[in-house]
Amino acid sequence: MGFEEMWHEIAPVGRSDSSGGYFRQPWTSAEGELRAWFAEAAIARGLRLETDPIGNQVAWWDAGTGPGVLTGSHLDSVLDGGAYDGPLGVVSALAAVDLLRERGVEPARPLGVSVFVEEEGSRFGLACLGSRLATGTLDWAQARELRDRDGVFLPDALAASGLGEGGRWAELDGVGCFVELHVEQGRDLVDRGAAVGVGSGIWPHGRYRFDFTGEANHAGTTRMEDRHDPMLSYAMTALAANKQARLAGQRATFGRVAVEPNGTNAVPSRVTAWLDARAESEGSLEALVEAISGQAGDRASRDGTALVVTPESVSGSVGFDADLASRIATDHAEGDWPVIPTAAGHDAGILAAAGVPTAMLFVRNPTGVSHSPDEHAETADCLVGVSALADTLERLLS
């Protein structure tokens, strides 16, 4: 079964009839259906499937000896997300295995196709949760205290899916390198006129919770000058984040907000907002968050509200293996592939931080739109990506 047939199979899973976007949150029925689909696809290819207690999967082509080559991505999505972010890397990896076999490649090393769970952090708020636990960069004692929006603890969500408690995954001990193919989340390749590119590294990024507290009151009877309204403090902070990021040439986004008591005719008592901040260096990230937090604090003091800022997850800059990137990017019939950075986080960044030599391939996104139902990649470019991944794996397996 080729790339297009596999893509057609998974396209309806978790798709919203109203928006056309995807709701493939981890340890839900849609994501579970995709994990089952992957297991069937692996078995159909004669691959040895390994699954850890929290649902991370690797399908191994047991061949040769020595450290294995790992590829793959994730199958979960953001809320109302696009079709390509994650699944493109998984489907392309399976298609690349098929292509290698068609070429008669005899791997000198084992090849694994991986699926890491909760890459987006859309349910439990911590991006790349599956790969963090699998590599041991996150301790299970910390992870088990995570709760989703409905207050469900992570161990309870796992138990409801027939899974268990997580931790470091010994199956990754034999991995010699990791290559993740991903749809580009930007327009760099469009501007370069290239169908595929190679990643140079990932910008540092973090998620920060801003808790603004004030005084609940009646929306009609409370004079404007008598209010202690945390919504005003938040609103000015969102504007400040936009301005500071633009001035610094970085990224700052408030994309999630919770309001209490959340009544139309009530001044709020609390506004909780989550800042996603990204920058070209760790120093720039710190400066950006400090500037936003400082302006937020100043505004809160004028509004008679209080503010607490809590970093929920912060990932440092990741530089992918430069020699590996060069080996992958150069000496192709059509010329060298461009080497580009990304401001998006990936499981590849977690494996790289854990000491695994890591590379990424990107497939052109014609609009640059991502984390949205409008996310797209042309089928022709996807097929170029499959071929590029197969070429890359053939080099690494030789």
N, C-alpha and C positions, 0 to 999 in steps of 0.2 A: 504494500500500500504506500503510495507516494505522498509527498508533502501536501498536495492539494486535497487528496482524499482524507487525510488525517485532519487537516484544518476544517474541512466540511463536517467531520464527525463531531468535533468539540465545539463548533461555533454556537449551537443553541444552548449550551450548558450555562446556566446562571444568567442568561440574558434577559433584560427587562423589556417587556412588550411596549412600555410607554416611552422610555428614553432611548432604547437600543443599546444602553450601556450594560456593564457586567457587574454582578454582585456575587463574587466568588470568595467570600470571606472564609478564613481557615476554620476547619472543624465544623463546617455546615454541610448541608446535603449537596450543594453544587460543587464545592471543593472536593468533597468525598467522592462524588461521581467522577471527577477528573482524575483523582488518584487511582480509582479503580480502572479507569480507561487506560492510564499509563501502565498499570500492572499487566493488563491484558495485552497491550502493545509490546511490552517487554517479553512476556512469555511467548507470544506469537513469533518473536524473532529468535527464540532460543537463548535469551539472555537470562542470567541468574539475578533474580530480584532480591534485594535486601531492603528491609524497612526497619527504622529505629522506633523506639517506643512512642515518639510524638508524631510519627507519620512522614519523616524525611525518607526519601526513597533513592536507591541507586540500582540501576540495571547494568550488570557487568557482562561484557564480552570477554570471557576468560581466555586469554591468549598470551603467548610469550611469557616472559618473566620480568621481574624488576618492578620499580614504582609505576603505578598506573597513571593513565591520563584520564582526567575527569572533565566532562562537559555537562551542559544542561542549564537550567534556570529555575523558575518557579511557575506555579499554576494559579495562585491566588491573585486577587485584584483589589484595587482601591474601591471605595464605594462609588458605584455608577462609573466604573472605569472603562478602559478600552480593551479591545480584543488581543492586542499584540504584546503588551508589556508582560513579559514572563513566558506565556505559552509559546511565543514565537521561538524562543530559545530551546524549549523542550521538544516541540515538533520538529524543528530543524535538526536537532541532535539525533533523533530517531531516523530522520530522512538521510542524514549524513552517514549513519551506520549502514543503511541500505545501499547508499552510493558507494561506500568503501568496498562492500561485498561485491557489488556489480563490477568494480574495477579489479577485483581479484586480490585486494590488499590482504596480506597476512601479517597482522600486527605482531611486533616484537615485544609489545608490552600490553597489559590489560587495558581495556577501555571501558569507562563507566559513564552512563547517562544519568544525571541526578535531577531530583525535584526537591527543592527545599521549601518548607512550609512557612507561612506567615512572613513572607519577605516584605510585604508592603506595610506591615504594622497596622492594618486597617481595623483589626478587631481588638488587639491587646496593647496597641499604642507603641510598641517597640519594633522598629523595622528590623528585618533580617533575623527575627527571633529564632527560626529553625536553624540557620547556619551558625548563629552565635552559640547556641546550645551544643550543636554537633561538634564544633571546633573547640569547645571549652572556654571560649572568650566570655561567656555568660554562665554564671553558676546557677544550678537548678534551684537552690535555696532562695535566690532572688526572684527567679522567673515564676516560681509557683505562687508568689504573692500578687502577680498581675491579675487585674480584673478588667472585663470588657465594659462597654457602656451600660449594660444591663446588670452589672454587678456580679457576673459569673466569674469565678476564679478559674485560672488556667487549668489546674488539675481536674476540675469538674467538667470543663469543656472537653478535655481529652478523654475522660472516662465515658462521657456521653457518646463519643465517637468510637468507643471500643479500643482506645489507646491507653498508654500508661504514662509514667513519669520520665522526664527527659534527663539529659546530661550529655557528657562528651561521648561521641560515637566512634568506637574503635575502627569501624569500617573505613574511616577516612585516613587512618594511619598509613596506609600503603599508597596514598596519592602523591604522585611526583609533580603534577602540575594541573591547573584548572583553566579551562577556556569557556567563557560564557558568551553566547551570542544573544544580542538584545536589539530591539528596535531603538533607533536613535530618538532621544527625547529632546530634540532641538533641530536646527536647520543647517548645521555645519556641513553635512554631506551634500545637502541640496545646493548650498553656495559653491561647493567644490565640484559639483557635477559628478559625484562618485556614488556608486551603489552601495559600497561597503567601506568601512574604515576600521582601524585598530585603536583601542583605548590606550591612552598614556597614563591616566590616573583619575581619581575621583576627588572632587573638592571636599573639604571638611564641611560638616553640616550637623545640625542639632535640632531637637524639639524641646521647647521651653513652655512651661505652663504658667500663665499669668492669672493669679487669683485676685480680683478686685472685689473688695467688700465695702458695703455702705449701709444704708438704712432703708428698709422696705417702708413704703408709705402709699397713701392714696393718690392716684394720678390726677384726680380732680380737685381735691381740697388742699393739697400741699402746695404752698407758694413756691415758685421756681427758686427764690433766694433761700428757702428753708430746706432745700433738698440736699441729700448726700448720695448722689446717684452714681453708682459704679459704671453704668452704661456710658456716661459721658467720659469717664476716665478711659474706658476701653476704646471708645470711638476715636478719641484724640491719639491714643497709642497706635491704633491701626494706621492712622494718617502719618504719624511719626515714623513708623516702620517703613512705609512706602517711601517717604522722603529720604530717610537715612540710607536705605538700600540704593536708591537712585543716585544719590550724591557719591556713594562709595563704589558704584558699579558692581554691587553684590546682589543678593537675593534675600527678601524677607516677606513672609506671607502669613497672615492670620486666616486660616481656612476652616477652623472649627471653633464654635462658640457654644457655651451652655449658660443659660440664664435662670436665676431663681428669684422669685417663685414662677417666673415665666407667664405672668398674667398681663393681658392687654391693658387693664386699668390699674396697674400697680407699678410704682417705682421699684426697680429691682433691689434686692438685698445683696446679691452676689452675681458677678459675671466672671466666668472662667473661660479663658481663651488660650489657644495653643499657637505659638509662633514656630514656624518652620524657617530657619535661617541657614544660609549657605554662603560661602565666600571662597575666594581663590587661595587663601592661606589661613592657618589657624589663628594668627595674630589679627587678620582682618575680620575673622568671625567673632573673636572676642570683642574687638572694638565695636563691631556692628551691634552685638547684643547689649553691650554696655551703654551705647548711645540710646538705643530704644528703651532700655530699662530705666535709664536716667530721666528721659523725658516723660516716661510713664509715671515715675515716682513724683516728679515735679507737678504733673497734672493732678495726680491723686491728692497731693497735699492741698491744692487749691480747691478741689471738689469736696474736701472733708471725707475722703474715702481712704482705704488702706490697700496696699499692694504687697503681694509676696510672689516672687519669681522663682520657679523651681525647674532646673534642667532635668528633663525626663530621659533624654538620651542624647549623647554627643559623640560623634565619630570624627576622628582626626583625618587629615588628608591621607590618601592612599596613592602611592606610586606603583603602577604595575611593573612587572619585571621588564626592564628596558631591553635586555638582550633577547628575551622571548618575544617582545613586541617587534623588535627589528627583524628577527628571524621569520616571524609570521608575515610582516608587512612587505618585505622586499622580494625581488626576483620572481615576478609573475609575468605571464605572457602579455597581460594588458598593462603592465607597469606596476609601480609600487602603490600599495594602498595607503591612503592618508592616515596619519597617527593624530588622534584628537583627544582632548580631555572631556570629562562629563561632570556635570554638577548634580547628577542623580546618584543615589546610593544603590548598591547591588550586593548580592551574595558574594560576588567576586571580590569585593572590597574586604569582606569579612575573612575569606580564605587567605587573601593576600596578607592581611594584618596578622593572621595566625601562622604565617611563615611559609605558605604554599606558593610557589611561583605561579603567577596568575596573569592571564591576558583576557581581553574582551574584543569581540567583533561587534560592530554596529551595522544595522541595515537602514538604509535611507528612509526617512519619514517625510513625505512630500510637503506636508504643512508644518511639521515640527510640533503639532499638538499631541499631548500625551496626558495620561490620567483623565481621560475624557472619552465619551462615546465616539468622538471624531478622530481619535487616534487611528492611524492607517499606515500601511505599507503596500506598495504595489506587488502583485503576485510575481511579476518578473524579477523585481528586486529581491523578494524572499527566496526565489530559486537561485539567484546569484549568491545569496547568503548561505544557502545550503551547500552549494559547491565550494564556496570559500571556506566554510567550516570543515568540509570533508578534506580539502587541500591541506588545511592547517593540521587536522588530526593525523593525516597521512604522514606529514613531516615529523610530527611529534612521536608517532608510533614506530617510526622506522629505526 
